[in-house]
């Protein structure tokens, strides 16, 4: 009877030890899972930040490009207007000179 109770106690201790080991393994798995999720979120955050920075840089460069194109357009328009004005002034001088010449001829 004493042997049986000793064996039963040993079996119970072994069972409790296996339960403790299983719980320890479960805790270890949970800890690893948590570490994995934390690292995954950290990496996802890095990529999200990089993407935002890239998109902002793209928007800035696009705005800069559009501004440059608009300035070029305005400069071209200004040059056309100046050229047109210059041609009109030249024509007016020629017309004035032509009219003066005509009047001289009449006299």
Buried (B, 14 or more C-beta within 10 A) or exposed (E): EEEEEEEEEEEEEEEEEEEEEEEEEEEEEEEEEEEEEEEEEEEEEEEEEEEEEEEEEEEEEEEEEEEEEEEEEEEEEEEEEEEEEEEEEEEEEEEEEEEEEEEEEEE
